[in-house]
Amino acid sequence: MKKIFIFAIALVTLSLTSCEKFLDVTKEGEYTTDAYFQNDQQAMDALKFFYAKLPTESLYGREICWEQCATNMYVSGRQRGYKATLFTLNYSGDESPLTDSFGTIYEQISRANWVVSSLLAKEETTALSAIESRSLGEAYFFRAFLHNLAAARYGCGEQGVPFIAWESVEGGYNYEIPTQQPSVKDNYALIIDDLKKAADRLPKFETYGASDRGRAHKAAAYGLMARVYANWATWDATKWSDVITAVNECEALGRKLEPSFDRLFSCEFEDFWTDEYLFSIPSNGGATTPAGCMFPCVVFNNKGYGMGFNGWGQFKPSYDLYEEFLKDGPREENVRLKRTVMAYGDELDYNGKKFAFFDANDDEAGFMCAKYLDAFAGGTIKDRQAAGYLGTDDNWPTQRINYHLLRFADCVLLRAEANINLGNTAAAITDINKVRDRAGLAQDSKGAIEEIYHERMCEFAFEPGADHLIDLKRWAVSGKPEIKALAIKELTTQPRVLKHENRADAFSAESVIEYTDYNGIVRTWDNYKVAFPYPSAQISKSNNQLKQNPGW
C-alpha cells in the first residue's frame, strides 16, 4: 500500500494539568515544557494534536457541520432538539454543537500559542533546525486557521473575539483572560500576520515526501489568506485587493484546478494530491479509531440500509440545493449535480449490489450526498473494510478520502468575487468560466455577482470547509445588492425536501415538495446574527469580562 501521512492516529502526550477556567483550556503556562522541544521529533510530535483534532466530532467530524442546517443547502436527516434555534438563526449560544466546537477551537489556540512561544524562545538562544522551523510555521498556520474559525463565527464590526499571542506578552503569559479585540478587523489583522509568518517558514508542498503529505505548506497559507481577507472585506472593502494578491501567490506556487471534478472525491491514494489540493484531512479509512474524518459517512443513510455499515444519516441535500444545480441544465448533462446529489432512481453501488437509491433515513429528504460514495463501491462492506476503504467502528464511521478543507477552486471563486467588487469584470469572467469549464458547463459568465452565489453553492456543496453559512452572512451584511438579496432570501426561508408516496420505492410515482418544519419557528435575519452569541458558561467563567455579542 502506498505510504500516506495519517495524522489522526493518536494525540500527543504532554503531561498537562487541567483546570476549570475561561474558554475551557488547559491552564495556560503549565505545560511541562522544560524537557520539550529538545529535538526534531518532539517538534513534530507537538503538531500531531492539531491534525488529530480536525476530524473529531467537535470540529469537522460533525458538530461544526450542524451550523450549515441554518442554510437551505442542508436539512437534518434526524431529529435534533436544537433545530428550533440552531437551524433558524434564533441561537441561544448554548446549543451543544456550538459549545463543543467553541471549546475545542480555544483549546487548540492555547496549544498553538504554547508551540509558537516555545519555539520562538528557543530560537532566541539556538538556531532552529529545518524541522523545528517548519514546525513553527505549522504552529503559526494552525493558530491562524483556528483563530479564523473563532473570528468568522463570533466576531463582528463592533466587537472582536478573545485572542492574545503569548509571545507578545512581556515576561511571558500571566494567566490573564485573553484580550477581546475591539473589532473583528483587529482579529483578522492578527490572523494575516500569523499566515505571513507561516508562509515564510513553510516549505512548498512538492518538497514533502510521501510520509509528510497532508502537512500545512506554503500555498495553503496563501490560500487561507485569501479566505481571511474575504471575511475581513465584510467590514473593510479595501481588503478585496488583498484577496487577489493572496490567490495570485497561491497560483504562482503551482496550484491550479484539477481537470476532473470527479477525481477530487476519489478514494484512491493516487488521486489524493492533485494540483488543486491546499489543505485537507487525509483519511485512510482503515480499522484504527480515529482513522480520519467521519463526515463523509455521517452523510450516508442512517444504519446503512441494514447491510453492515452504520451511516449516521445526519445531513441531507435539500430540494433547494437540487433546484440550484438544475439552473445549469438537466441532471443527465450536469457533472457537478450527479457527483454531488443522489436522487431517487440513481444507481447506488453498495455492499456488492447495485440498486436504485431510495431514502431510508429517519426524516425523509429525498436526496443523499453523492460526493463520498466511492469507498462503498466495488464489493461487499466486509471486502471494502478488508481492503482499507472503510472503517470498522460503528461509533466512528470513516472511509478512505482526502477530505478537503480548502482547495484552489475556493480561491479562484474568491478572486472572481474580489474582482467583481473592484469592477474588474473581465478578470472575474475568466475565473468563473474556469470553474464552469471544469464542471462541463457552458463558459457563459457575465461577471455578475449573483453568479458567485450560484457557483459557490454548487461547487462546494457538502464541503463544510468552504462554509456556505459564513458566505451567506458576509453577503447579507455587506454584499452587493444582488447577492445580498439572494443571501437574505435564503436566510429567511425554510429549506424544502422532496417526499415520496412510498419512501422505500425509488420509482414511486408520487412525490411532493414540502417546507421543513422547525416546530413552527421561522427564520428571521438581522445583521447582528452575523455573529453567534457566546456560550453563557464562558461569560460566567470570565466574571463577565467576556462581553456578549451585540443583539444577543
TILUMKOL-282588 format. One record per residue (C-alpha): x, y, z; residue number from 0. Coordinates in pm, whole numbers, plus 32768, in hexadecimal, padded with zeros to 4 digits. Layout:
N
((X; Y; Z); NUM)
...
This chain:
552
((8000; 8000; 8000); 0)
((8078; 815A; 7FAD); 1)
((8102; 8208; 80E0); 2)
((8031; 8331; 8150); 3)
((805C; 841A; 8275); 4)
((7F2F; 83DF; 8357); 5)
((7F21; 84D3; 8478); 6)
((7DE5; 8461; 8525); 7)
((7E80; 8338; 85D2); 8)
((7ED0; 83AE; 8730); 9)
((7EE1; 84EE; 87F6); 10)
((8031; 8564; 886D); 11)
((806A; 8521; 89E1); 12)
((80F1; 864D; 8A99); 13)
((8098; 861D; 8C0D); 14)
((7F9E; 873A; 8C21); 15)
((7EF1; 87C1; 8D56); 16)
((7D84; 881F; 8D1E); 17)
((7CBE; 8924; 8DDA); 18)
((7B66; 89C1; 8DBF); 19)
((7B94; 8B1B; 8D2D); 20)
((7B3F; 8C07; 8C14); 21)
((7B19; 8B65; 8ABC); 22)
((7B3D; 8A06; 8B4D); 23)
((7CAE; 89F6; 8AF2); 24)
((7DCA; 894E; 8BAC); 25)
((7E57; 8A42; 8CAA); 26)
((7F35; 8B14; 8BCE); 27)
((80A3; 8AFA; 8C21); 28)
((8097; 89B0; 8CDE); 29)
((8104; 88D2; 8BC1); 30)
((823A; 880F; 8C25); 31)
((8319; 88C7; 8B32); 32)
((8465; 88AE; 8BE5); 33)
((84B8; 8767; 8B39); 34)
((8401; 87AD; 89F6); 35)
((8479; 8828; 88A1); 36)
((85CA; 8788; 88D7); 37)
((85D4; 86E2; 8781); 38)
((8525; 86CB; 8630); 39)
((8443; 85AC; 8697); 40)
((83B5; 8671; 87BA); 41)
((836E; 8797; 86D4); 42)
((82AE; 86B3; 85E7); 43)
((81F8; 8606; 8704); 44)
((817E; 8755; 8787); 45)
((80C5; 878B; 863E); 46)
((800F; 863C; 863E); 47)
((7F04; 86C1; 8725); 48)
((7E8A; 87C1; 8628); 49)
((7E6E; 86D0; 8505); 50)
((7DC9; 85CB; 85E1); 51)
((7CC1; 86BC; 8663); 52)
((7C42; 8733; 850F); 53)
((7B76; 85F9; 84BD); 54)
((7AE4; 85C8; 8618); 55)
((7973; 85F6; 8665); 56)
((799E; 8750; 86FB); 57)
((7A29; 87D8; 85B4); 58)
((7A0C; 874E; 8453); 59)
((7997; 85F4; 84B6); 60)
((783D; 8677; 8504); 61)
((77FC; 8792; 85FB); 62)
((7877; 88BA; 852F); 63)
((77AD; 8833; 8409); 64)
((7660; 8858; 84BC); 65)
((767E; 89CF; 8489); 66)
((763D; 899C; 8316); 67)
((74D8; 892D; 8362); 68)
((748D; 8AA1; 838B); 69)
((74BB; 8AB7; 8211); 70)
((73E3; 8A22; 8100); 71)
((74FB; 893E; 808E); 72)
((74D2; 883E; 81A5); 73)
((73B2; 87A2; 825B); 74)
((73CF; 86C4; 8389); 75)
((7387; 8557; 8345); 76)
((7345; 8519; 84B4); 77)
((728D; 85C9; 85CB); 78)
((7351; 86BE; 869E); 79)
((72D5; 8785; 87C8); 80)
((738D; 88BF; 8762); 81)
((72F5; 88D4; 8608); 82)
((720F; 89F0; 8675); 83)
((733F; 8AC2; 86D6); 84)
((7477; 8A55; 861C); 85)
((73C1; 8A17; 84D4); 86)
((72F2; 8B55; 84DD); 87)
((73FC; 8C59; 853E); 88)
((734C; 8C84; 868E); 89)
((7484; 8C1B; 8746); 90)
((74A7; 8BFA; 88BC); 91)
((761F; 8BC8; 88A4); 92)
((75FE; 8A96; 8982); 93)
((75A6; 8998; 8875); 94)
((7690; 8871; 88A7); 95)
((772E; 8887; 874A); 96)
((7789; 89F3; 878C); 97)
((780E; 89BF; 88EC); 98)
((78D4; 8889; 8886); 99)
((7979; 892E; 875A); 100)
((79BA; 8A71; 8819); 101)
((7A6F; 89B7; 892E); 102)
((7B3C; 88EA; 8839); 103)
((7BA2; 8A19; 876B); 104)
((7C23; 8AD6; 8899); 105)
((7CCA; 89A3; 892D); 106)
((7D8D; 8981; 87EA); 107)
((7DDE; 8AF4; 87D8); 108)
((7E71; 8AD2; 8935); 109)
((7F51; 89B5; 88C6); 110)
((7FB4; 8A6B; 8789); 111)
((801D; 8B8E; 8865); 112)
((80F1; 8AA2; 8932); 113)
((81A3; 8A12; 8800); 114)
((81E0; 8B68; 8764); 115)
((8262; 8C0A; 88A1); 116)
((8339; 8ADC; 88FB); 117)
((83E4; 8AC7; 87A8); 118)
((8416; 8C3F; 8797); 119)
((84B2; 8C36; 88F2); 120)
((859D; 8B23; 8881); 121)
((85F6; 8BE6; 8747); 122)
((866C; 8D08; 881D); 123)
((878E; 8C34; 889C); 124)
((87B5; 8B1B; 879D); 125)
((8785; 8B0F; 8626); 126)
((865A; 8A36; 85D6); 127)
((8688; 8905; 84FD); 128)
((85D0; 88F5; 83B2); 129)
((84C9; 8812; 8450); 130)
((849D; 88F7; 857C); 131)
((8479; 8A28; 849B); 132)
((8378; 896F; 83CA); 133)
((82C0; 8908; 8506); 134)
((82B5; 8A74; 8570); 135)
((821E; 8AC4; 841C); 136)
((811A; 89B4; 8451); 137)
((80C8; 8A40; 85AA); 138)
((8098; 8B9C; 8517); 139)
((7FB8; 8B04; 840B); 140)
((7EE0; 8A4B; 8507); 141)
((7EC7; 8B74; 85EE); 142)
((7E4B; 8C3F; 84C4); 143)
((7D5F; 8B2C; 844C); 144)
((7CC1; 8B08; 85A3); 145)
((7CBC; 8C7C; 85EA); 146)
((7C03; 8CAD; 84A0); 147)
((7B02; 8BA5; 8504); 148)
((7ABF; 8C6C; 8640); 149)
((7AC2; 8DC2; 8599); 150)
((79DF; 8D65; 8476); 151)
((78E0; 8CCE; 8565); 152)
((78EB; 8DB5; 8691); 153)
((797E; 8EFC; 8617); 154)
((78D1; 9031; 8592); 155)
((7925; 9195; 8539); 156)
((78D1; 9217; 8694); 157)
((7989; 9109; 8757); 158)
((7A97; 900C; 871A); 159)
((7AE0; 8EB8; 87B3); 160)
((7BCF; 8E64; 88D1); 161)
((7D35; 8E38; 8861); 162)
((7E92; 8E79; 88DF); 163)
((7FDD; 8E06; 884D); 164)
((80A4; 8D87; 8974); 165)
((81EF; 8DF1; 88DC); 166)
((8175; 8F5C; 88DD); 167)
((8151; 8F66; 8A58); 168)
((8284; 8FF3; 8B02); 169)
((830A; 8EFD; 8BFE); 170)
((8232; 8DE1; 8B7B); 171)
((80C3; 8D95; 8B99); 172)
((802D; 8DF9; 8CE7); 173)
((7EE6; 8D32; 8CEF); 174)
((7E0D; 8E5E; 8C9F); 175)
((7CD2; 8E31; 8BCC); 176)
((7D30; 8E53; 8A5C); 177)
((7CE4; 8FAF; 89DD); 178)
((7B96; 8FD6; 892D); 179)
((7BFE; 909D; 87FC); 180)
((7B4C; 91EB; 87BC); 181)
((7ACD; 9176; 8668); 182)
((7AE1; 9038; 859E); 183)
((7BB5; 9106; 84AE); 184)
((7CC4; 9102; 85B9); 185)
((7CA8; 8F87; 85CB); 186)
((7CCD; 8F67; 8452); 187)
((7E03; 9043; 8457); 188)
((7EA1; 8F58; 8559); 189)
((7E3A; 8E25; 848F); 190)
((7ED8; 8EAE; 8351); 191)
((8016; 8EFC; 8410); 192)
((8027; 8D91; 8481); 193)
((7FEB; 8D13; 831F); 194)
((8102; 8DEB; 8293); 195)
((81EC; 8D5D; 8399); 196)
((8171; 8BFF; 8344); 197)
((81AF; 8C36; 81CF); 198)
((8312; 8CA8; 8219); 199)
((8366; 8B64; 82CE); 200)
((8293; 8A5C; 8221); 201)
((8321; 8999; 80FB); 202)
((827C; 896A; 7FAA); 203)
((8196; 8840; 7F9D); 204)
((826B; 879B; 7E92); 205)
((8393; 8780; 7F81); 206)
((82D7; 869C; 8070); 207)
((831B; 852B; 805C); 208)
((81FD; 8432; 804D); 209)
((81F6; 8409; 81C7); 210)
((81CA; 8580; 8202); 211)
((80BC; 85D0; 8105); 212)
((7F97; 866B; 81BA); 213)
((8069; 875C; 8287); 214)
((802F; 88D1; 8263); 215)
((80FE; 8967; 8148); 216)
((814A; 8AB9; 80B0); 217)
((802E; 8ABF; 7FB1); 218)
((7F35; 8A5B; 80C0); 219)
((7F9B; 8B90; 8186); 220)
((7F57; 8C74; 805D); 221)
((7E12; 8BC0; 8012); 222)
((7D9B; 8BF4; 8176); 223)
((7E06; 8D61; 815E); 224)
((7D14; 8D8D; 803D); 225)
((7BF6; 8D08; 810F); 226)
((7C53; 8DE0; 823B); 227)
((7C6B; 8F18; 8163); 228)
((7B12; 8ECA; 80D1); 229)
((7A85; 8EB2; 8232); 230)
((7B35; 8FF6; 828C); 231)
((7AA2; 90A0; 8158); 232)
((794C; 907E; 81FE); 233)
((79BD; 919B; 82DE); 234)
((7AC3; 9243; 8203); 235)
((7A93; 923C; 808A); 236)
((7BFC; 92A1; 804B); 237)
((7C5E; 9139; 809D); 238)
((7BD3; 90B5; 7F54); 239)
((7D18; 9112; 7EA7); 240)
((7DD4; 9042; 7FA9); 241)
((7CFC; 8F14; 7F4F); 242)
((7D7A; 8F2D; 7DEA); 243)
((7EE5; 8F4D; 7E59); 244)
((7ECB; 8E1C; 7F3A); 245)
((7E2C; 8D45; 7E2B); 246)
((7F33; 8DB2; 7D30); 247)
((8045; 8D48; 7E24); 248)
((7F99; 8BF8; 7E4E); 249)
((7F81; 8BCC; 7CD6); 250)
((80ED; 8C2A; 7CA7); 251)
((8144; 8B05; 7D89); 252)
((80AD; 8A15; 7C8A); 253)
((7F4C; 89F0; 7D0C); 254)
((7E43; 89CF; 7BFD); 255)
((7CF7; 8925; 7BBA); 256)
((7CF9; 87AC; 7B9B); 257)
((7C67; 875C; 7A40); 258)
((7B7A; 8654; 7ACC); 259)
((7A76; 86C0; 7BCD); 260)
((7A36; 8550; 7C10); 261)
((7B9F; 8509; 7C73); 262)
((7B8F; 8600; 7D93); 263)
((7AB6; 8509; 7E55); 264)
((7B64; 83C6; 7DF7); 265)
((7BB6; 82C7; 7F05); 266)
((7CF8; 825D; 7E5A); 267)
((7E3E; 82D5; 7EF3); 268)
((7ED1; 832F; 7DA1); 269)
((7DBB; 8430; 7D75); 270)
((7DED; 84E1; 7EC1); 271)
((7EF6; 85E2; 7E6C); 272)
((7E75; 869C; 7D3D); 273)
((7EF0; 87F5; 7CD5); 274)
((7DAD; 887E; 7D6A); 275)
((7DF3; 87F9; 7EC7); 276)
((7E45; 88FD; 7FCE); 277)
((7DE0; 8878; 8124); 278)
((7D1F; 8742; 8187); 279)
((7CE5; 862B; 827E); 280)
((7D8B; 84FD; 81DB); 281)
((7CDA; 83C1; 8248); 282)
((7D44; 825A; 8214); 283)
((7BF0; 81C5; 826C); 284)
((7C88; 8098; 8311); 285)
((7C3E; 7FF6; 845F); 286)
((7CEA; 80E2; 8552); 287)
((7C18; 81DB; 8618); 288)
((7C23; 82F4; 85C1); 289)
((7C9B; 82B7; 845F); 290)
((7C1D; 83F4; 83BE); 291)
((7AF2; 84D5; 839A); 292)
((799E; 843C; 83DE); 293)
((78D5; 8542; 831F); 294)
((78D9; 8483; 81D2); 295)
((782E; 835F; 8282); 296)
((7754; 8436; 8362); 297)
((76A0; 84A8; 8223); 298)
((765A; 8341; 81B5); 299)
((7501; 82B1; 81FC); 300)
((74C2; 8262; 8369); 301)
((7517; 80F6; 83C0); 302)
((7598; 80C1; 825E); 303)
((7462; 800E; 81DE); 304)
((74A5; 7EFD; 82E0); 305)
((75BD; 7E6D; 820C); 306)
((76DE; 7E75; 8301); 307)
((7754; 7FDE; 8305); 308)
((76C9; 80E1; 83F4); 309)
((7694; 8228; 833D); 310)
((760E; 8334; 8425); 311)
((7524; 83E5; 8330); 312)
((7547; 8539; 83D5); 313)
((7569; 8627; 82AC); 314)
((74A6; 8616; 8166); 315)
((7493; 86F2; 8031); 316)
((735F; 87CE; 801E); 317)
((727D; 87F5; 7EF3); 318)
((72F8; 895E; 7EE6); 319)
((7459; 88E5; 7EA4); 320)
((73DF; 87F5; 7D99); 321)
((7319; 890E; 7CF5); 322)
((744B; 89F2; 7CF7); 323)
((7511; 88EA; 7C3B); 324)
((73FE; 88C8; 7B37); 325)
((743F; 8A2E; 7AC9); 326)
((756B; 899E; 7A12); 327)
((7497; 88AB; 794B); 328)
((73F5; 8755; 7970); 329)
((7486; 8653; 7A5A); 330)
((74FE; 856C; 7945); 331)
((75EF; 8674; 78C4); 332)
((7658; 870D; 7A10); 333)
((77A1; 867F; 7A91); 334)
((77A3; 873F; 7BD9); 335)
((763A; 86E9; 7C26); 336)
((7667; 8575; 7BED); 337)
((77A4; 8574; 7CBC); 338)
((7708; 863B; 7DD9); 339)
((759B; 85D3; 7E03); 340)
((750D; 8474; 7DE7); 341)
((739B; 8473; 7D90); 342)
((7291; 8365; 7D89); 343)
((72D9; 8267; 7C79); 344)
((7450; 82B3; 7C61); 345)
((7527; 817B; 7C6B); 346)
((75C9; 813B; 7DBB); 347)
((76EE; 8047; 7DBD); 348)
((76F1; 7FC8; 7F22); 349)
((7744; 7E83; 7FD6); 350)
((7789; 7DCB; 7E91); 351)
((7638; 7E29; 7E02); 352)
((75B4; 7F31; 7D17); 353)
((745A; 7FB3; 7D5B); 354)
((738A; 80EC; 7D28); 355)
((73C2; 81E3; 7E41); 356)
((72A1; 8225; 7F2E); 357)
((7296; 82EC; 806E); 358)
((729F; 8203; 819C); 359)
((72FD; 8318; 828D); 360)
((7239; 836F; 83C8); 361)
((71BE; 84BA; 8339); 362)
((717F; 84A6; 81C5); 363)
((7237; 85A2; 80ED); 364)
((7228; 84ED; 7FA0); 365)
((739C; 8516; 7F5D); 366)
((74F2; 84A9; 7FDE); 367)
((764D; 853B; 7FB8); 368)
((7701; 848F; 7E96); 369)
((785D; 8524; 7EBE); 370)
((78D6; 841A; 7FAF); 371)
((785A; 82CE; 7F25); 372)
((798D; 8240; 7E75); 373)
((7A06; 8182; 7FA6); 374)
((78C3; 80B7; 7FAD); 375)
((78D1; 8047; 7E41); 376)
((795E; 7F09; 7DAB); 377)
((7928; 7E04; 7EBA); 378)
((787A; 7DA2; 7FF9); 379)
((78A0; 7E71; 8133); 380)
((7987; 7D67; 81C4); 381)
((7A57; 7D62; 8086); 382)
((7A78; 7EDE; 8086); 383)
((7AD4; 7EDE; 81F5); 384)
((7BD9; 7DCF; 81C2); 385)
((7C6F; 7E9A; 80A4); 386)
((7C82; 7FD0; 8182); 387)
((7B7A; 80A4; 80D5); 388)
((7A8B; 80A8; 81FD); 389)
((7AB5; 80AC; 8375); 390)
((7A29; 7F9D; 8456); 391)
((79B8; 806A; 8583); 392)
((7844; 80C5; 8579); 393)
((7888; 81D4; 867B); 394)
((7985; 8276; 8593); 395)
((791B; 8228; 842D); 396)
((7A32; 8293; 8344); 397)
((7AA5; 8255; 81E2); 398)
((7BD8; 8289; 810D); 399)
((7BC0; 83ED; 8088); 400)
((7C8F; 852A; 8074); 401)
((7B89; 8603; 811B); 402)
((7BBC; 8767; 809E); 403)
((7BB7; 888C; 818D); 404)
((7C49; 8977; 8088); 405)
((7C82; 8941; 7F15); 406)
((7CF1; 8A2A; 7E03); 407)
((7B95; 8A48; 7D68); 408)
((7B32; 8B01; 7EA6); 409)
((7C4A; 8BF8; 7E66); 410)
((7BED; 8C20; 7CF6); 411)
((7A87; 8C7E; 7D4D); 412)
((7AF9; 8D65; 7E65); 413)
((7BD9; 8E16; 7D6A); 414)
((7AB2; 8E30; 7C79); 415)
((79DE; 8EC3; 7D8F); 416)
((7AF0; 8FBB; 7DE7); 417)
((7B11; 9029; 7C7C); 418)
((799A; 905E; 7C5E); 419)
((799F; 9135; 7D96); 420)
((7AC0; 91FC; 7D04); 421)
((7A1D; 9225; 7BB0); 422)
((7B0D; 913C; 7AF8); 423)
((79FE; 9081; 7A3D); 424)
((7AD8; 8FE0; 7933); 425)
((7BC0; 8F43; 7A37); 426)
((7A94; 8EC0; 7AF8); 427)
((79FF; 8E24; 79BF); 428)
((7B45; 8D6C; 797B); 429)
((7B49; 8CCC; 7AD3); 430)
((79D7; 8C73; 7ADC); 431)
((79F1; 8BD3; 7985); 432)
((7B1B; 8B02; 79F7); 433)
((7A44; 8A66; 7B06); 434)
((791E; 8A35; 7A1C); 435)
((79F7; 899E; 790D); 436)
((7A7E; 889A; 7A00); 437)
((7914; 8842; 7A58); 438)
((78C3; 880E; 78E6); 439)
((77E1; 8940; 78DF); 440)
((77C0; 8A59; 77E4); 441)
((78C8; 8B65; 7815); 442)
((77C3; 8C77; 7809); 443)
((7814; 8D49; 793C); 444)
((77B2; 8EB7; 792E); 445)
((787D; 8F0E; 7A61); 446)
((7744; 8F50; 7B2F); 447)
((7759; 8F36; 7CA9); 448)
((762C; 8E4B; 7CAF); 449)
((7704; 8D4B; 7BFB); 450)
((77E7; 8D39; 7D2C); 451)
((76BE; 8CCD; 7E01); 452)
((7665; 8BBC; 7D08); 453)
((77C5; 8B3E; 7CC4); 454)
((782F; 8B2E; 7E2F); 455)
((76EF; 8A7A; 7E94); 456)
((770F; 8975; 7D81); 457)
((7889; 894C; 7D84); 458)
((78B3; 891E; 7EFC); 459)
((776E; 887A; 7F68); 460)
((77B3; 8789; 8087); 461)
((7912; 880E; 80BD); 462)
((78EE; 88BD; 820E); 463)
((7A4C; 894D; 81F4); 464)
((79C9; 8A41; 80EE); 465)
((78B0; 8AA3; 81E2); 466)
((7778; 8B0D; 812A); 467)
((76E4; 8BA9; 8265); 468)
((7808; 8C98; 8291); 469)
((77E8; 8CF4; 8120); 470)
((7677; 8D44; 814E); 471)
((76B7; 8E14; 8284); 472)
((77CC; 8EE6; 81ED); 473)
((76FA; 8F23; 80B4); 474)
((75CA; 8F7E; 8186); 475)
((7694; 9081; 8248); 476)
((7759; 912C; 8134); 477)
((772C; 907F; 7FE5); 478)
((76C9; 912D; 7EA6); 479)
((754C; 9159; 7E91); 480)
((7513; 902D; 7DAD); 481)
((75D0; 8F2F; 7E7E); 482)
((7557; 8FD0; 7FC2); 483)
((73F1; 8F91; 7F54); 484)
((743C; 8E24; 7F04); 485)
((74E7; 8DF0; 8053); 486)
((73D2; 8E8F; 811F); 487)
((72CC; 8DCC; 805F); 488)
((7379; 8C87; 80BB); 489)
((73AA; 8CF2; 8224); 490)
((7238; 8D43; 824C); 491)
((7197; 8C11; 81AD); 492)
((7182; 8AA7; 8219); 493)
((722E; 899D; 8144); 494)
((7157; 88B2; 8079); 495)
((7163; 8737; 8060); 496)
((70DC; 8640; 7F61); 497)
((6FEF; 853F; 7FF5); 498)
((6F6F; 8409; 7F42); 499)
((6E2E; 8345; 7F5B); 500)
((6EFC; 8211; 7FAB); 501)
((704D; 827D; 8034); 502)
((70D8; 811B; 8013); 503)
((7089; 810F; 7EA0); 504)
((717C; 81C7; 7DBF); 505)
((707B; 81CC; 7CA9); 506)
((6F54; 824A; 7D72); 507)
((6E6E; 8304; 7C83); 508)
((6E08; 8411; 7D77); 509)
((6EE7; 8512; 7E1E); 510)
((6EAD; 865E; 7EC8); 511)
((6F8D; 8783; 7F23); 512)
((6F64; 87F0; 808E); 513)
((6FFB; 8901; 8162); 514)
((70B8; 8881; 8293); 515)
((6FFC; 88C9; 83D4); 516)
((70D3; 8948; 84F2); 517)
((6FC5; 892D; 85FC); 518)
((6F0D; 8A51; 855F); 519)
((7036; 8B3C; 858D); 520)
((70A0; 8BFE; 8458); 521)
((71ED; 8C98; 8403); 522)
((721C; 8E0D; 841B); 523)
((7353; 8ED3; 83C7); 524)
((73F0; 8FFE; 8474); 525)
((7559; 9060; 8440); 526)
((75B6; 9015; 85A9); 527)
((7581; 8EA4; 8556); 528)
((76C2; 8EAC; 848D); 529)
((7765; 8E45; 85D8); 530)
((7700; 8D27; 86B9); 531)
((76B5; 8D7F; 8824); 532)
((77C4; 8D0C; 8912); 533)
((7771; 8BDD; 89EB); 534)
((76E3; 8C55; 8B36); 535)
((77D0; 8B77; 8BFB); 536)
((78FD; 8C26; 8B61); 537)
((7877; 8D7B; 8BC4); 538)
((783E; 8D02; 8D28); 539)
((799A; 8C6D; 8D44); 540)
((7A32; 8DB6; 8CD1); 541)
((7980; 8E79; 8DE5); 542)
((78D6; 8F35; 8CC8); 543)
((7A1F; 8FAF; 8C3A); 544)
((79B7; 8EFB; 8AFC); 545)
((78AB; 8FDF; 8A6C); 546)
((7781; 8F46; 89BC); 547)
((775E; 8F9F; 884D); 548)
((767A; 90C6; 87FA); 549)
((750E; 9068; 87C3); 550)
((7516; 8F28; 888F); 551)
